[in-house]
Amino acid sequence: MARANDAAVTALYISSGGDNGRRRISTTRLREEAILKEAIALGERYDTEVATVLRTDMSPAETILREAREGHFNLIVMGVNRRPSESLFFGNVAAAVLAQSKVSILFISN
């Protein structure tokens, strides 16, 4: 979608696990950086600019909404998994973003 519209992408990774103030690079941090590097490589493959943002120890829904608002984005794309429920439910984060977002949202489920 970004390539077809000559638009840039911002890949946001929100981690709940900090390193407790330690200065060494943790396995978790290396994994987070690898995921963001993969997003950049995917963008390069499709001639699309990809910026990356890593946030730690923050509420995921609030962070997504704040980043969308401050970045003046017009679409939020979220990977989701269906949760057991009698109705369609993708989890609390997706529900909060859906309820509070002022921009369009695309949920992608595997």
Biopython code that builds the backbone (N, CA, C, O; Angstrom):
import numpy as np
from Bio.PDB.StructureBuilder import StructureBuilder

atoms = [
    (1, "MET", "N", (0.822, -1.187, 0.000)),
    (1, "MET", "CA", (0.000, 0.000, 0.000)),
    (1, "MET", "C", (0.868, 1.254, 0.000)),
    (1, "MET", "O", (0.577, 2.219, -0.707)),
    (2, "ALA", "N", (1.920, 1.234, 0.786)),
    (2, "ALA", "CA", (2.784, 2.410, 0.867)),
    (2, "ALA", "C", (3.454, 2.679, -0.473)),
    (2, "ALA", "O", (3.543, 3.828, -0.906)),
    (3, "ARG", "N", (3.919, 1.637, -1.121)),
    (3, "ARG", "CA", (4.589, 1.819, -2.411)),
    (3, "ARG", "C", (3.630, 2.382, -3.452)),
    (3, "ARG", "O", (3.994, 3.282, -4.208)),
    (4, "ALA", "N", (2.429, 1.868, -3.496)),
    (4, "ALA", "CA", (1.442, 2.321, -4.481)),
    (4, "ALA", "C", (1.061, 3.780, -4.273)),
    (4, "ALA", "O", (0.675, 4.462, -5.222)),
    (5, "ASN", "N", (1.165, 4.257, -3.057)),
    (5, "ASN", "CA", (0.793, 5.635, -2.739)),
    (5, "ASN", "C", (2.004, 6.533, -2.510)),
    (5, "ASN", "O", (1.857, 7.672, -2.066)),
    (6, "ASP", "N", (3.194, 6.029, -2.811)),
    (6, "ASP", "CA", (4.435, 6.765, -2.593)),
    (6, "ASP", "C", (4.476, 7.362, -1.188)),
    (6, "ASP", "O", (4.795, 8.536, -0.997)),
    (7, "ALA", "N", (4.143, 6.520, -0.216)),
    (7, "ALA", "CA", (4.083, 6.950, 1.184)),
    (7, "ALA", "C", (5.193, 6.289, 1.987)),
    (7, "ALA", "O", (5.699, 5.228, 1.621)),
    (8, "ALA", "N", (5.556, 6.924, 3.070)),
    (8, "ALA", "CA", (6.550, 6.362, 3.985)),
    (8, "ALA", "C", (5.834, 5.514, 5.038)),
    (8, "ALA", "O", (4.627, 5.636, 5.244)),
    (9, "VAL", "N", (6.598, 4.667, 5.686)),
    (9, "VAL", "CA", (6.077, 3.785, 6.728)),
    (9, "VAL", "C", (6.892, 4.007, 7.997)),
    (9, "VAL", "O", (8.107, 4.199, 7.938)),
    (10, "THR", "N", (6.226, 3.979, 9.127)),
    (10, "THR", "CA", (6.922, 3.968, 10.407)),
    (10, "THR", "C", (6.583, 2.658, 11.096)),
    (10, "THR", "O", (5.415, 2.378, 11.366)),
    (11, "ALA", "N", (7.594, 1.860, 11.381)),
    (11, "ALA", "CA", (7.422, 0.591, 12.084)),
    (11, "ALA", "C", (7.640, 0.852, 13.570)),
    (11, "ALA", "O", (8.723, 1.268, 13.982)),
    (12, "LEU", "N", (6.619, 0.610, 14.359)),
    (12, "LEU", "CA", (6.663, 0.846, 15.802)),
    (12, "LEU", "C", (6.734, -0.486, 16.524)),
    (12, "LEU", "O", (5.895, -1.362, 16.313)),
    (13, "TYR", "N", (7.740, -0.637, 17.378)),
    (13, "TYR", "CA", (7.875, -1.836, 18.201)),
    (13, "TYR", "C", (7.786, -1.396, 19.650)),
    (13, "TYR", "O", (8.547, -0.537, 20.096)),
    (14, "ILE", "N", (6.856, -1.986, 20.381)),
    (14, "ILE", "CA", (6.673, -1.641, 21.787)),
    (14, "ILE", "C", (7.053, -2.845, 22.613)),
    (14, "ILE", "O", (6.452, -3.912, 22.487)),
    (15, "SER", "N", (8.055, -2.675, 23.461)),
    (15, "SER", "CA", (8.558, -3.751, 24.294)),
    (15, "SER", "C", (8.179, -3.499, 25.747)),
    (15, "SER", "O", (8.336, -2.389, 26.255)),
    (16, "SER", "N", (7.686, -4.523, 26.403)),
    (16, "SER", "CA", (7.338, -4.374, 27.815)),
    (16, "SER", "C", (8.494, -4.735, 28.729)),
    (16, "SER", "O", (8.435, -4.485, 29.933)),
    (17, "GLY", "N", (9.538, -5.316, 28.175)),
    (17, "GLY", "CA", (10.657, -5.755, 29.011)),
    (17, "GLY", "C", (11.868, -4.867, 28.877)),
    (17, "GLY", "O", (12.575, -4.931, 27.871)),
    (18, "GLY", "N", (12.117, -4.049, 29.861)),
    (18, "GLY", "CA", (13.315, -3.212, 29.862)),
    (18, "GLY", "C", (14.507, -4.013, 30.330)),
    (18, "GLY", "O", (14.376, -5.198, 30.638)),
    (19, "ASP", "N", (15.655, -3.392, 30.388)),
    (19, "ASP", "CA", (16.861, -4.097, 30.832)),
    (19, "ASP", "C", (17.212, -3.758, 32.271)),
    (19, "ASP", "O", (18.334, -4.011, 32.710)),
    (20, "ASN", "N", (16.257, -3.182, 33.018)),
    (20, "ASN", "CA", (16.443, -2.846, 34.430)),
    (20, "ASN", "C", (17.663, -1.975, 34.678)),
    (20, "ASN", "O", (18.338, -2.108, 35.699)),
    (21, "GLY", "N", (17.943, -1.074, 33.725)),
    (21, "GLY", "CA", (19.045, -0.144, 33.920)),
    (21, "GLY", "C", (20.409, -0.678, 33.531)),
    (21, "GLY", "O", (21.386, 0.071, 33.564)),
    (22, "ARG", "N", (20.509, -1.934, 33.167)),
    (22, "ARG", "CA", (21.801, -2.496, 32.770)),
    (22, "ARG", "C", (22.200, -1.953, 31.411)),
    (22, "ARG", "O", (21.358, -1.761, 30.534)),
    (23, "ARG", "N", (23.474, -1.710, 31.247)),
    (23, "ARG", "CA", (23.960, -1.118, 30.004)),
    (23, "ARG", "C", (24.307, -2.163, 28.944)),
    (23, "ARG", "O", (24.520, -1.808, 27.785)),
    (24, "ARG", "N", (24.366, -3.415, 29.310)),
    (24, "ARG", "CA", (24.707, -4.422, 28.312)),
    (24, "ARG", "C", (23.505, -4.673, 27.405)),
    (24, "ARG", "O", (22.357, -4.461, 27.798)),
    (25, "ILE", "N", (23.784, -5.119, 26.207)),
    (25, "ILE", "CA", (22.715, -5.394, 25.253)),
    (25, "ILE", "C", (22.140, -6.763, 25.560)),
    (25, "ILE", "O", (22.860, -7.761, 25.558)),
    (26, "SER", "N", (20.852, -6.809, 25.821)),
    (26, "SER", "CA", (20.201, -8.065, 26.169)),
    (26, "SER", "C", (19.776, -8.822, 24.915)),
    (26, "SER", "O", (19.734, -8.261, 23.820)),
    (27, "THR", "N", (19.464, -10.098, 25.092)),
    (27, "THR", "CA", (18.955, -10.910, 23.996)),
    (27, "THR", "C", (17.654, -10.329, 23.473)),
    (27, "THR", "O", (17.403, -10.342, 22.268)),
    (28, "THR", "N", (16.827, -9.820, 24.375)),
    (28, "THR", "CA", (15.560, -9.212, 23.976)),
    (28, "THR", "C", (15.800, -8.003, 23.088)),
    (28, "THR", "O", (15.138, -7.842, 22.062)),
    (29, "ARG", "N", (16.736, -7.159, 23.474)),
    (29, "ARG", "CA", (17.037, -5.954, 22.684)),
    (29, "ARG", "C", (17.555, -6.330, 21.307)),
    (29, "ARG", "O", (17.201, -5.688, 20.318)),
    (30, "LEU", "N", (18.382, -7.354, 21.226)),
    (30, "LEU", "CA", (18.889, -7.800, 19.931)),
    (30, "LEU", "C", (17.750, -8.294, 19.046)),
    (30, "LEU", "O", (17.739, -8.040, 17.842)),
    (31, "ARG", "N", (16.788, -9.003, 19.645)),
    (31, "ARG", "CA", (15.631, -9.490, 18.888)),
    (31, "ARG", "C", (14.795, -8.324, 18.384)),
    (31, "ARG", "O", (14.360, -8.322, 17.232)),
    (32, "GLU", "N", (14.564, -7.320, 19.248)),
    (32, "GLU", "CA", (13.783, -6.144, 18.862)),
    (32, "GLU", "C", (14.445, -5.426, 17.690)),
    (32, "GLU", "O", (13.778, -5.061, 16.722)),
    (33, "GLU", "N", (15.746, -5.228, 17.782)),
    (33, "GLU", "CA", (16.481, -4.550, 16.717)),
    (33, "GLU", "C", (16.445, -5.359, 15.419)),
    (33, "GLU", "O", (16.368, -4.782, 14.335)),
    (34, "ALA", "N", (16.501, -6.678, 15.521)),
    (34, "ALA", "CA", (16.443, -7.534, 14.332)),
    (34, "ALA", "C", (15.085, -7.403, 13.635)),
    (34, "ALA", "O", (15.012, -7.376, 12.407)),
    (35, "ILE", "N", (14.023, -7.324, 14.418)),
    (35, "ILE", "CA", (12.685, -7.165, 13.843)),
    (35, "ILE", "C", (12.582, -5.838, 13.103)),
    (35, "ILE", "O", (12.039, -5.780, 12.000)),
    (36, "LEU", "N", (13.099, -4.776, 13.704)),
    (36, "LEU", "CA", (13.048, -3.460, 13.060)),
    (36, "LEU", "C", (13.942, -3.422, 11.819)),
    (36, "LEU", "O", (13.580, -2.792, 10.825)),
    (37, "LYS", "N", (15.091, -4.076, 11.857)),
    (37, "LYS", "CA", (15.961, -4.133, 10.678)),
    (37, "LYS", "C", (15.276, -4.899, 9.549)),
    (37, "LYS", "O", (15.447, -4.568, 8.375)),
    (38, "GLU", "N", (14.511, -5.909, 9.901)),
    (38, "GLU", "CA", (13.763, -6.674, 8.900)),
    (38, "GLU", "C", (12.703, -5.791, 8.233)),
    (38, "GLU", "O", (12.467, -5.901, 7.030)),
    (39, "ALA", "N", (12.070, -4.918, 9.017)),
    (39, "ALA", "CA", (11.089, -3.984, 8.452)),
    (39, "ALA", "C", (11.757, -3.031, 7.470)),
    (39, "ALA", "O", (11.196, -2.734, 6.415)),
    (40, "ILE", "N", (12.944, -2.553, 7.807)),
    (40, "ILE", "CA", (13.682, -1.663, 6.908)),
    (40, "ILE", "C", (14.055, -2.403, 5.621)),
    (40, "ILE", "O", (13.916, -1.856, 4.527)),
    (41, "ALA", "N", (14.524, -3.632, 5.751)),
    (41, "ALA", "CA", (14.895, -4.427, 4.579)),
    (41, "ALA", "C", (13.682, -4.680, 3.684)),
    (41, "ALA", "O", (13.799, -4.645, 2.459)),
    (42, "LEU", "N", (12.545, -4.928, 4.274)),
    (42, "LEU", "CA", (11.320, -5.135, 3.499)),
    (42, "LEU", "C", (10.963, -3.868, 2.733)),
    (42, "LEU", "O", (10.581, -3.932, 1.564)),
    (43, "GLY", "N", (11.086, -2.725, 3.387)),
    (43, "GLY", "CA", (10.830, -1.455, 2.718)),
    (43, "GLY", "C", (11.787, -1.230, 1.558)),
    (43, "GLY", "O", (11.372, -0.789, 0.487)),
    (44, "GLU", "N", (13.058, -1.530, 1.764)),
    (44, "GLU", "CA", (14.052, -1.365, 0.701)),
    (44, "GLU", "C", (13.717, -2.239, -0.503)),
    (44, "GLU", "O", (13.899, -1.830, -1.649)),
    (45, "ARG", "N", (13.231, -3.436, -0.232)),
    (45, "ARG", "CA", (12.868, -4.355, -1.312)),
    (45, "ARG", "C", (11.763, -3.766, -2.189)),
    (45, "ARG", "O", (11.704, -4.034, -3.389)),
    (46, "TYR", "N", (10.887, -2.960, -1.579)),
    (46, "TYR", "CA", (9.766, -2.370, -2.315)),
    (46, "TYR", "C", (9.950, -0.867, -2.540)),
    (46, "TYR", "O", (8.977, -0.158, -2.797)),
    (47, "ASP", "N", (11.173, -0.385, -2.447)),
    (47, "ASP", "CA", (11.477, 1.039, -2.652)),
    (47, "ASP", "C", (10.575, 1.942, -1.814)),
    (47, "ASP", "O", (10.032, 2.928, -2.312)),
    (48, "THR", "N", (10.425, 1.596, -0.550)),
    (48, "THR", "CA", (9.576, 2.351, 0.370)),
    (48, "THR", "C", (10.391, 2.729, 1.598)),
    (48, "THR", "O", (11.054, 1.889, 2.207)),
    (49, "GLU", "N", (10.329, 3.999, 1.946)),
    (49, "GLU", "CA", (11.042, 4.482, 3.122)),
    (49, "GLU", "C", (10.385, 3.940, 4.393)),
    (49, "GLU", "O", (9.172, 4.052, 4.569)),
    (50, "VAL", "N", (11.189, 3.357, 5.269)),
    (50, "VAL", "CA", (10.688, 2.841, 6.544)),
    (50, "VAL", "C", (11.512, 3.454, 7.678)),
    (50, "VAL", "O", (12.725, 3.258, 7.765)),
    (51, "ALA", "N", (10.827, 4.192, 8.536)),
    (51, "ALA", "CA", (11.445, 4.702, 9.763)),
    (51, "ALA", "C", (11.088, 3.728, 10.876)),
    (51, "ALA", "O", (10.043, 3.080, 10.819)),
    (52, "THR", "N", (11.935, 3.620, 11.878)),
    (52, "THR", "CA", (11.644, 2.717, 12.982)),
    (52, "THR", "C", (11.607, 3.481, 14.295)),
    (52, "THR", "O", (12.333, 4.454, 14.498)),
    (53, "VAL", "N", (10.732, 3.006, 15.182)),
    (53, "VAL", "CA", (10.599, 3.583, 16.516)),
    (53, "VAL", "C", (10.513, 2.428, 17.502)),
    (53, "VAL", "O", (9.726, 1.503, 17.305)),
    (54, "LEU", "N", (11.308, 2.473, 18.551)),
    (54, "LEU", "CA", (11.284, 1.467, 19.607)),
    (54, "LEU", "C", (10.915, 2.159, 20.909)),
    (54, "LEU", "O", (11.585, 3.102, 21.328)),
    (55, "ARG", "N", (9.855, 1.694, 21.543)),
    (55, "ARG", "CA", (9.420, 2.228, 22.833)),
    (55, "ARG", "C", (9.411, 1.074, 23.830)),
    (55, "ARG", "O", (9.021, -0.045, 23.497)),
    (56, "THR", "N", (9.843, 1.359, 25.046)),
    (56, "THR", "CA", (9.875, 0.323, 26.070)),
    (56, "THR", "C", (9.071, 0.742, 27.283)),
    (56, "THR", "O", (8.954, 1.926, 27.599)),
    (57, "ASP", "N", (8.522, -0.255, 27.955)),
    (57, "ASP", "CA", (7.801, -0.068, 29.217)),
    (57, "ASP", "C", (6.715, 1.004, 29.138)),
    (57, "ASP", "O", (6.592, 1.840, 30.033)),
    (58, "MET", "N", (5.934, 0.973, 28.066)),
    (58, "MET", "CA", (4.841, 1.916, 27.900)),
    (58, "MET", "C", (3.574, 1.134, 27.558)),
    (58, "MET", "O", (3.650, 0.022, 27.036)),
    (59, "SER", "N", (2.428, 1.706, 27.850)),
    (59, "SER", "CA", (1.164, 1.081, 27.492)),
    (59, "SER", "C", (1.075, 0.978, 25.969)),
    (59, "SER", "O", (1.163, 1.995, 25.283)),
    (60, "PRO", "N", (0.905, -0.216, 25.436)),
    (60, "PRO", "CA", (0.876, -0.363, 23.976)),
    (60, "PRO", "C", (-0.211, 0.476, 23.291)),
    (60, "PRO", "O", (0.077, 1.175, 22.320)),
    (61, "ALA", "N", (-1.425, 0.417, 23.771)),
    (61, "ALA", "CA", (-2.507, 1.170, 23.120)),
    (61, "ALA", "C", (-2.238, 2.667, 23.165)),
    (61, "ALA", "O", (-2.379, 3.355, 22.154)),
    (62, "GLU", "N", (-1.855, 3.171, 24.320)),
    (62, "GLU", "CA", (-1.571, 4.603, 24.447)),
    (62, "GLU", "C", (-0.399, 5.015, 23.565)),
    (62, "GLU", "O", (-0.419, 6.094, 22.974)),
    (63, "THR", "N", (0.605, 4.179, 23.473)),
    (63, "THR", "CA", (1.772, 4.482, 22.656)),
    (63, "THR", "C", (1.407, 4.513, 21.175)),
    (63, "THR", "O", (1.820, 5.423, 20.455)),
    (64, "ILE", "N", (0.649, 3.543, 20.722)),
    (64, "ILE", "CA", (0.223, 3.506, 19.317)),
    (64, "ILE", "C", (-0.574, 4.751, 18.974)),
    (64, "ILE", "O", (-0.325, 5.393, 17.954)),
    (65, "LEU", "N", (-1.526, 5.090, 19.820)),
    (65, "LEU", "CA", (-2.365, 6.265, 19.564)),
    (65, "LEU", "C", (-1.552, 7.554, 19.591)),
    (65, "LEU", "O", (-1.766, 8.437, 18.760)),
    (66, "ARG", "N", (-0.627, 7.671, 20.531)),
    (66, "ARG", "CA", (0.202, 8.872, 20.615)),
    (66, "ARG", "C", (1.107, 9.012, 19.395)),
    (66, "ARG", "O", (1.227, 10.096, 18.824)),
    (67, "GLU", "N", (1.745, 7.906, 18.998)),
    (67, "GLU", "CA", (2.627, 7.946, 17.826)),
    (67, "GLU", "C", (1.837, 8.316, 16.566)),
    (67, "GLU", "O", (2.322, 9.090, 15.741)),
    (68, "ALA", "N", (0.636, 7.774, 16.414)),
    (68, "ALA", "CA", (-0.192, 8.101, 15.245)),
    (68, "ALA", "C", (-0.562, 9.578, 15.245)),
    (68, "ALA", "O", (-0.527, 10.238, 14.206)),
    (69, "ARG", "N", (-0.914, 10.082, 16.407)),
    (69, "ARG", "CA", (-1.318, 11.490, 16.533)),
    (69, "ARG", "C", (-0.127, 12.423, 16.292)),
    (69, "ARG", "O", (-0.219, 13.356, 15.494)),
    (70, "GLU", "N", (0.977, 12.172, 16.976)),
    (70, "GLU", "CA", (2.141, 13.049, 16.864)),
    (70, "GLU", "C", (2.809, 12.963, 15.495)),
    (70, "GLU", "O", (3.394, 13.940, 15.027)),
    (71, "GLY", "N", (2.726, 11.805, 14.855)),
    (71, "GLY", "CA", (3.323, 11.638, 13.530)),
    (71, "GLY", "C", (2.402, 12.048, 12.399)),
    (71, "GLY", "O", (2.784, 12.007, 11.230)),
    (72, "HIS", "N", (1.183, 12.445, 12.751)),
    (72, "HIS", "CA", (0.179, 12.848, 11.754)),
    (72, "HIS", "C", (-0.062, 11.735, 10.735)),
    (72, "HIS", "O", (-0.195, 11.990, 9.538)),
    (73, "PHE", "N", (-0.115, 10.495, 11.230)),
    (73, "PHE", "CA", (-0.346, 9.357, 10.357)),
    (73, "PHE", "C", (-1.845, 9.230, 10.070)),
    (73, "PHE", "O", (-2.677, 9.652, 10.873)),
    (74, "ASN", "N", (-2.176, 8.645, 8.918)),
    (74, "ASN", "CA", (-3.586, 8.479, 8.569)),
    (74, "ASN", "C", (-4.021, 7.018, 8.517)),
    (74, "ASN", "O", (-5.164, 6.721, 8.169)),
    (75, "LEU", "N", (-3.114, 6.106, 8.863)),
    (75, "LEU", "CA", (-3.458, 4.683, 8.887)),
    (75, "LEU", "C", (-2.594, 3.979, 9.919)),
    (75, "LEU", "O", (-1.381, 4.179, 9.973)),
    (76, "ILE", "N", (-3.230, 3.157, 10.734)),
    (76, "ILE", "CA", (-2.531, 2.286, 11.680)),
    (76, "ILE", "C", (-2.722, 0.856, 11.181)),
    (76, "ILE", "O", (-3.851, 0.417, 10.963)),
    (77, "VAL", "N", (-1.625, 0.136, 11.002)),
    (77, "VAL", "CA", (-1.684, -1.268, 10.604)),
    (77, "VAL", "C", (-1.178, -2.081, 11.783)),
    (77, "VAL", "O", (-0.055, -1.884, 12.246)),
    (78, "MET", "N", (-2.006, -2.992, 12.265)),
    (78, "MET", "CA", (-1.636, -3.794, 13.442)),
    (78, "MET", "C", (-1.766, -5.279, 13.135)),
    (78, "MET", "O", (-2.759, -5.726, 12.562)),
    (79, "GLY", "N", (-0.753, -6.027, 13.524)),
    (79, "GLY", "CA", (-0.859, -7.477, 13.483)),
    (79, "GLY", "C", (-1.626, -7.933, 14.715)),
    (79, "GLY", "O", (-1.330, -7.499, 15.829)),
    (80, "VAL", "N", (-2.609, -8.805, 14.522)),
    (80, "VAL", "CA", (-3.454, -9.261, 15.619)),
    (80, "VAL", "C", (-3.686, -10.761, 15.519)),
    (80, "VAL", "O", (-3.474, -11.368, 14.469)),
    (81, "ASN", "N", (-4.118, -11.343, 16.614)),
    (81, "ASN", "CA", (-4.557, -12.733, 16.656)),
    (81, "ASN", "C", (-5.941, -12.768, 17.269)),
    (81, "ASN", "O", (-6.220, -12.060, 18.236)),
    (82, "ARG", "N", (-6.796, -13.583, 16.710)),
    (82, "ARG", "CA", (-8.142, -13.715, 17.244)),
    (82, "ARG", "C", (-8.079, -14.387, 18.609)),
    (82, "ARG", "O", (-7.357, -15.367, 18.799)),
    (83, "ARG", "N", (-8.840, -13.851, 19.554)),
    (83, "ARG", "CA", (-8.894, -14.391, 20.909)),
    (83, "ARG", "C", (-10.190, -15.173, 21.095)),
    (83, "ARG", "O", (-11.195, -14.870, 20.452)),
    (84, "PRO", "N", (-10.173, -16.176, 21.969)),
    (84, "PRO", "CA", (-11.395, -16.935, 22.210)),
    (84, "PRO", "C", (-12.504, -16.019, 22.739)),
    (84, "PRO", "O", (-12.334, -15.332, 23.746)),
    (85, "SER", "N", (-13.619, -16.025, 22.052)),
    (85, "SER", "CA", (-14.749, -15.188, 22.423)),
    (85, "SER", "C", (-15.919, -15.556, 21.523)),
    (85, "SER", "O", (-15.733, -16.084, 20.427)),
    (86, "GLU", "N", (-17.122, -15.272, 21.997)),
    (86, "GLU", "CA", (-18.287, -15.526, 21.153)),
    (86, "GLU", "C", (-18.401, -14.490, 20.044)),
    (86, "GLU", "O", (-19.053, -14.742, 19.030)),
    (87, "SER", "N", (-17.784, -13.342, 20.219)),
    (87, "SER", "CA", (-17.761, -12.321, 19.174)),
    (87, "SER", "C", (-16.321, -12.152, 18.685)),
    (87, "SER", "O", (-15.383, -12.657, 19.302)),
    (88, "LEU", "N", (-16.164, -11.448, 17.588)),
    (88, "LEU", "CA", (-14.834, -11.224, 17.042)),
    (88, "LEU", "C", (-14.047, -10.322, 17.995)),
    (88, "LEU", "O", (-14.463, -9.198, 18.273)),
    (89, "PHE", "N", (-12.903, -10.820, 18.497)),
    (89, "PHE", "CA", (-12.116, -10.084, 19.478)),
    (89, "PHE", "C", (-10.641, -10.339, 19.221)),
    (89, "PHE", "O", (-10.205, -11.489, 19.159)),
    (90, "PHE", "N", (-9.869, -9.256, 19.072)),
    (90, "PHE", "CA", (-8.443, -9.357, 18.800)),
    (90, "PHE", "C", (-7.591, -8.965, 19.991)),
    (90, "PHE", "O", (-6.385, -8.771, 19.840)),
    (91, "GLY", "N", (-8.175, -8.842, 21.159)),
    (91, "GLY", "CA", (-7.414, -8.508, 22.356)),
    (91, "GLY", "C", (-7.657, -7.084, 22.815)),
    (91, "GLY", "O", (-8.238, -6.268, 22.099)),
    (92, "ASN", "N", (-7.199, -6.805, 24.029)),
    (92, "ASN", "CA", (-7.452, -5.510, 24.657)),
    (92, "ASN", "C", (-6.754, -4.346, 23.960)),
    (92, "ASN", "O", (-7.318, -3.256, 23.858)),
    (93, "VAL", "N", (-5.537, -4.568, 23.482)),
    (93, "VAL", "CA", (-4.812, -3.478, 22.815)),
    (93, "VAL", "C", (-5.536, -3.088, 21.533)),
    (93, "VAL", "O", (-5.792, -1.907, 21.297)),
    (94, "ALA", "N", (-5.863, -4.069, 20.711)),
    (94, "ALA", "CA", (-6.569, -3.780, 19.460)),
    (94, "ALA", "C", (-7.914, -3.120, 19.732)),
    (94, "ALA", "O", (-8.301, -2.186, 19.030)),
    (95, "ALA", "N", (-8.627, -3.599, 20.744)),
    (95, "ALA", "CA", (-9.931, -3.013, 21.077)),
    (95, "ALA", "C", (-9.790, -1.560, 21.527)),
    (95, "ALA", "O", (-10.594, -0.711, 21.141)),
    (96, "ALA", "N", (-8.779, -1.270, 22.337)),
    (96, "ALA", "CA", (-8.567, 0.105, 22.806)),
    (96, "ALA", "C", (-8.178, 1.028, 21.659)),
    (96, "ALA", "O", (-8.667, 2.155, 21.576)),
    (97, "VAL", "N", (-7.305, 0.561, 20.777)),
    (97, "VAL", "CA", (-6.906, 1.380, 19.627)),
    (97, "VAL", "C", (-8.114, 1.629, 18.729)),
    (97, "VAL", "O", (-8.327, 2.750, 18.269)),
    (98, "LEU", "N", (-8.902, 0.590, 18.480)),
    (98, "LEU", "CA", (-10.097, 0.738, 17.649)),
    (98, "LEU", "C", (-11.085, 1.731, 18.255)),
    (98, "LEU", "O", (-11.670, 2.544, 17.539)),
    (99, "ALA", "N", (-11.268, 1.666, 19.557)),
    (99, "ALA", "CA", (-12.230, 2.542, 20.226)),
    (99, "ALA", "C", (-11.786, 4.000, 20.264)),
    (99, "ALA", "O", (-12.623, 4.904, 20.253)),
    (100, "GLN", "N", (-10.483, 4.235, 20.309)),
    (100, "GLN", "CA", (-9.989, 5.595, 20.537)),
    (100, "GLN", "C", (-9.327, 6.258, 19.333)),
    (100, "GLN", "O", (-9.088, 7.465, 19.357)),
    (101, "SER", "N", (-9.028, 5.507, 18.292)),
    (101, "SER", "CA", (-8.297, 6.071, 17.162)),
    (101, "SER", "C", (-9.160, 7.027, 16.351)),
    (101, "SER", "O", (-10.355, 6.807, 16.156)),
    (102, "LYS", "N", (-8.524, 8.086, 15.890)),
    (102, "LYS", "CA", (-9.189, 9.039, 15.014)),
    (102, "LYS", "C", (-8.789, 8.811, 13.555)),
    (102, "LYS", "O", (-9.213, 9.551, 12.667)),
    (103, "VAL", "N", (-7.966, 7.777, 13.311)),
    (103, "VAL", "CA", (-7.542, 7.453, 11.942)),
    (103, "VAL", "C", (-7.962, 6.020, 11.614)),
    (103, "VAL", "O", (-8.370, 5.262, 12.493)),
    (104, "SER", "N", (-7.858, 5.672, 10.356)),
    (104, "SER", "CA", (-8.219, 4.336, 9.900)),
    (104, "SER", "C", (-7.271, 3.291, 10.482)),
    (104, "SER", "O", (-6.103, 3.567, 10.753)),
    (105, "ILE", "N", (-7.802, 2.090, 10.665)),
    (105, "ILE", "CA", (-7.019, 0.980, 11.215)),
    (105, "ILE", "C", (-7.187, -0.242, 10.307)),
    (105, "ILE", "O", (-8.290, -0.545, 9.851)),
    (106, "LEU", "N", (-6.083, -0.929, 10.057)),
    (106, "LEU", "CA", (-6.112, -2.179, 9.314)),
    (106, "LEU", "C", (-5.541, -3.254, 10.226)),
    (106, "LEU", "O", (-4.369, -3.203, 10.601)),
    (107, "PHE", "N", (-6.384, -4.239, 10.587)),
    (107, "PHE", "CA", (-5.937, -5.356, 11.394)),
    (107, "PHE", "C", (-5.528, -6.479, 10.457)),
    (107, "PHE", "O", (-6.268, -6.834, 9.539)),
    (108, "ILE", "N", (-4.347, -7.036, 10.692)),
    (108, "ILE", "CA", (-3.867, -8.172, 9.891)),
    (108, "ILE", "C", (-3.714, -9.360, 10.821)),
    (108, "ILE", "O", (-2.965, -9.314, 11.796)),
    (109, "SER", "N", (-4.439, -10.425, 10.502)),
    (109, "SER", "CA", (-4.418, -11.631, 11.328)),
    (109, "SER", "C", (-3.767, -12.756, 10.547)),
    (109, "SER", "O", (-4.013, -12.921, 9.352)),
    (110, "ASN", "N", (-2.929, -13.532, 11.233)),
    (110, "ASN", "CA", (-2.283, -14.642, 10.547)),
    (110, "ASN", "C", (-3.087, -15.891, 10.628)),
    (110, "ASN", "O", (-2.679, -16.924, 10.097)),
]
sb = StructureBuilder()
sb.init_structure("model")
sb.init_model(0)
sb.init_chain("A")
sb.init_seg("    ")
for serial, (resi, resn, name, xyz) in enumerate(atoms, 1):
    if name == "N":
        sb.init_residue(resn, " ", resi, " ")
    sb.init_atom(name, np.array(xyz, "f"), 0.0, 1.0, " ", f" {name:<3s}", serial, name[0])
structure = sb.get_structure()
